[in-house]
């Protein structure tokens, strides 16, 4: 069996694409639902993996499955905070973080994934409660990301709906390539 193309290994569901124009209420609801489901999807993707498997990179040169799980928690914590800041300040500039450096910290390399899975469950419960309560006119609130540019709350929704699916797909693809039983 031929190895998957590098692009497919890095972006198994494709790259995130900025939505064109404002989203419909249905599309926003779909993104919020995907964010709500992400912790359960991630938990299912790693279910039954042992330490050796959790310490396996999802692709050559990539993070380990353990680092991916902790990265999702780190990233989504930042996105939750950015959403709240965008809703309460006038087009703030947020502080980016170095995700690669965070992934190399000792907890991301060695700590059990259960801690980040529980964190994501609680975080996403709060985040989706916030997102479901935002009136449509607040979805266009903006913040400035020094590395990306200006983003709206709505665009952030689409990014993180994609982000959860993206990393779950990394783990499921690895399981498939390695023949590791996927319980889902």
N, C-alpha and C positions, 0 to 999 in steps of 0.2 A: 504494500500500500504506500503510495507516494505521500510525502510529508505535505501538510497544508501550506499554502502560500504564506509568507511572512505577514502580509497585510491581514489575512484571515486570522492568523494567530493573535495578532495585536488587536484587531477589531472584528471579533466574530459576528457581531450584529451590524457591522458598518460603523462609520464615524458619525458622531452627533452632527446634525444639521440644524442650523438656526431656523426656527419657523419663519415662514414668509407672512408678515402681517399678523394682526391679532388672531388669537385662537378662538374657536367657538367654545361655548360653555361646556359642550360635550367633550371636546378635546382636552380642556383643562381638567375636567372630572376624570378622564382616562389617565392623565399624567398623575393626578393625585392618587388615584387607585393603585397605579403602578408603584408609587412611592410607598403607599400603605402596605403593599404586598411584598416589598423588597426584603424585609427582615426574614420572613418565612421562606421566601425563595432562596435566600442565601443560606439559611439554616439547613434547608433540604439539600442544597448543593453540596454541603460539606458533611452531611450526615454519614456516619460510619467510617469516615477517614481516620486512619491512625496517625501517629506523630510523624512517621516517615513520609506518608502521603501529604500531610499538611506542610511538610518542609520541602516539598517538591515544587520547583518553579513551574508555573503554568505554561511557559514557553522558554526557549533558550534565551538567557539574558534577562528574563523577567523576574518578577517577584515570586516568592513562594505563595502557596495557597494561604498559609497563615498570614503572611504580610498583606495579601489581597483583602482578607476579611478585616484585619485591623485598619487598612487603608479606607475601606468603605465607611467604617465608623468615623475615622478622622475626617474624611471628606464631607460626610453628611452632617457631622457636628458643625463644621465650618459653614456649610450651606444653610443650615437652620439659623445660625447666628446672623448670617448675611441677609437672610430673608427678613428677620426681625428688625435688623438695622435699617434695611431699605424701607420698611413699613413705618418706621418711627423717626427717620431723619430725612432731610431734603437732599437727595442724590449724594449720599455719602461715598467716600472712597474707602474701600475695605482693604485690609491688610492680607496679602496673599501669604501662602506658606509653601515651603519646599517639600512637596509630597515624597520625593525620593529620599531626602534626609530623614523625614519622619518615619519612613518605612525601614530605615536602618537602625532606628533606636532600639534598645534592648527589648522593650515590651513588644514591639511589632515583630521582632525576630523570634521571640521565644515564649511569650505568654500564651496560655490557652485561648483559643478562639471564642470559647463560651462567654468570656467577659465582654467582648465586642458584640457578640450576637445579642446578649441581654441588653447592652447599651443601645443597640439599634432598635430593638423592640420598643423600649421606653421612648427613645428619641422620636421614632417615627409615629408613635401614638400622639405625642405632643405636636409634632410638625404637621401631621395631616389634620389634626383638630384645628390648628391655626389656619392652614391652607383652605380648609372647607368653610371657614368662617369669614374669609376675605371677600368683600364685595368685588364684582368684576372691575370696577373703576380703580381699585387698588392694585390689580394685577399689572398695571403699567408703571407702577412705582419703580424707580431706577436706582442703581448703584454703579459706581465706577470701580472696575477691577483693573489695577495697573498693568496687568499682563494681557488682558482680554479686551478691555474697553468697557463701554456702557452695556449693562444687562438689565432687563426688567425682571420683576418677580416671576412673571409668566415664562420668560425664557429660562429662568433658573429651574422652574418646574420641569420644563422639557429636558433640560440637561440632566437633572437627577433622576427622572423617570428612566432615561436612557442609561445613566451611569450604573444603577443597580442591575438592570438587565445585562449590561455590558460585562460586568464582573462575574455575575452568575454564569453567563455563557462561557467565560474563560475557564471556570472550574468544571463545568459540564463537558466542555470540549476536551479538557485534559483527562477527565475520567473516561471519556469515550476512547481517546487515543491509547490510554494505558490499560483499557479493559477493566477498570475499577467499577464495580457495580454501582449504579446510580439508583438510590432507593425511590426516586420520584417517578 
